[in-house]
Amino acid sequence: MADLESHTVNEGGFAATSRVGNYELSIDATKEEGPSPNEVLLADYASCYTFAFRAGAMREHDIELGEIETEAEADLDDDDDIVDDSVKFTLHVEDDLDDEQIEALVELGEEICHVHAALHKGMYAEINVE
């Protein structure tokens, strides 16, 4: 058994329901029944980075950041793929941080974020069709 598992069902069209543990997520390429795959990826990346930013602050600098709101944006190319260098996060942090702290925490966030690591390693799936 793998460490992570999900189950996705697509009954036709371009909407699917994915189950991860006890949670269900609707994803729709047409954005009629849920967010698109690119929107889910961007939100997942932003969430993971936000958690990593907080973890770095707590573990390495003993800083409690308070509330963090992360705005994420990305551009799409003509094939509706996310343009690699277009992803931007703007973190609004409740606690006051100086420039040195911000630089250190941004770097730690990149080191700790699992989605960042997977994307930058060029994650690919082995695909079998039955």
C-alpha positions as CSV (number, residue, x, y, z in Angstrom):
1,M,0.0,0.0,0.0
2,A,1.3,3.5,-0.9
3,D,1.7,6.3,1.6
4,L,-0.9,8.4,-0.3
5,E,-3.9,7.2,-2.2
6,S,-6.8,8.8,-4.0
7,H,-9.7,7.5,-6.1
8,T,-11.1,9.6,-9.0
9,V,-14.3,8.8,-10.9
10,N,-15.2,10.4,-14.2
11,E,-18.6,9.2,-15.4
12,G,-18.4,11.2,-18.7
13,G,-17.7,14.7,-19.7
14,F,-15.0,16.6,-18.0
15,A,-16.0,16.6,-14.4
16,A,-14.6,14.1,-11.8
17,T,-15.0,13.4,-8.2
18,S,-11.8,12.6,-6.3
19,R,-11.9,10.9,-2.8
20,V,-8.9,11.3,-0.5
21,G,-9.5,9.6,2.8
22,N,-12.8,10.8,4.1
23,Y,-12.9,13.9,1.9
24,E,-14.4,14.4,-1.5
25,L,-13.4,17.0,-4.1
26,S,-15.1,17.9,-7.3
27,I,-12.9,19.0,-10.2
28,D,-14.2,20.2,-13.5
29,A,-12.2,21.2,-16.6
30,T,-15.2,23.3,-17.7
31,K,-15.5,24.9,-14.2
32,E,-19.2,24.2,-14.1
33,E,-19.3,21.7,-11.2
34,G,-16.1,22.7,-9.4
35,P,-12.6,24.3,-9.8
36,S,-10.5,23.3,-12.8
37,P,-7.4,21.1,-12.4
38,N,-5.1,24.1,-12.8
39,E,-7.1,26.0,-10.1
40,V,-6.8,23.1,-7.7
41,L,-3.1,22.8,-8.4
42,L,-2.6,26.5,-7.7
43,A,-4.6,26.4,-4.5
44,D,-2.8,23.3,-3.3
45,Y,0.6,24.8,-4.0
46,A,-0.4,28.1,-2.2
47,S,-1.8,26.2,0.8
48,C,1.2,23.9,1.1
49,Y,3.6,26.9,0.8
50,T,1.6,28.8,3.4
51,F,1.9,25.9,5.8
52,A,5.6,25.6,5.1
53,F,6.2,29.3,5.6
54,R,4.5,29.0,9.0
55,A,6.4,25.8,9.9
56,G,9.7,27.5,9.1
57,A,8.8,30.5,11.2
58,M,7.9,28.3,14.2
59,R,10.7,25.7,14.0
60,E,13.6,27.8,12.9
61,H,12.8,31.2,14.3
62,D,10.3,30.7,17.1
63,I,8.0,33.2,15.5
64,E,4.2,33.0,15.8
65,L,2.9,34.7,12.6
66,G,-0.8,35.0,13.5
67,E,-3.2,34.9,10.5
68,I,-1.7,34.4,7.0
69,E,-3.7,35.1,3.9
70,T,-2.1,34.0,0.7
71,E,-3.2,35.3,-2.7
72,A,-2.0,33.1,-5.6
73,E,-2.1,33.8,-9.3
74,A,-0.7,32.3,-12.4
75,D,-1.0,32.8,-16.2
76,L,-2.0,30.1,-18.7
77,D,-0.5,29.6,-22.1
78,D,-2.4,28.9,-25.3
79,D,-2.8,25.2,-24.3
80,D,-4.2,26.2,-20.9
81,D,-1.1,25.0,-19.2
82,I,0.3,27.1,-16.3
83,V,3.2,29.2,-17.4
84,D,6.2,28.1,-15.2
85,D,7.5,31.5,-14.2
86,S,4.1,33.1,-13.8
87,V,3.1,31.7,-10.4
88,K,3.0,34.4,-7.7
89,F,2.1,34.2,-4.1
90,T,1.4,37.3,-2.0
91,L,1.4,36.5,1.7
92,H,-0.4,38.9,4.1
93,V,1.0,38.1,7.5
94,E,-0.5,39.4,10.7
95,D,2.8,39.6,12.6
96,D,5.3,42.3,11.8
97,L,8.4,40.9,10.1
98,D,11.6,42.8,9.0
99,D,13.2,42.3,5.6
100,E,15.8,39.8,6.9
101,Q,13.1,37.6,8.6
102,I,11.0,37.7,5.4
103,E,13.9,36.6,3.2
104,A,14.7,33.8,5.6
105,L,11.1,32.6,5.8
106,V,10.5,32.8,2.1
107,E,13.6,30.5,1.6
108,L,12.5,28.1,4.3
109,G,9.0,28.0,2.8
110,E,10.5,26.9,-0.5
111,E,12.7,24.3,1.2
112,I,9.8,22.8,3.3
113,C,6.9,23.0,0.8
114,H,6.2,19.4,-0.5
115,V,4.3,20.7,-3.6
116,H,7.2,23.1,-4.5
117,A,9.6,20.1,-4.3
118,A,7.4,17.9,-6.4
119,L,6.9,20.5,-9.1
120,H,10.6,21.5,-9.3
121,K,11.7,17.8,-9.5
122,G,9.5,17.4,-12.5
123,M,7.1,14.8,-10.9
124,Y,5.7,12.4,-13.4
125,A,3.2,9.5,-13.0
126,E,3.7,5.9,-14.1
127,I,0.5,5.1,-16.0
128,N,-1.1,1.7,-16.5
129,V,-4.4,1.2,-18.3
130,E,-6.5,-1.9,-17.7
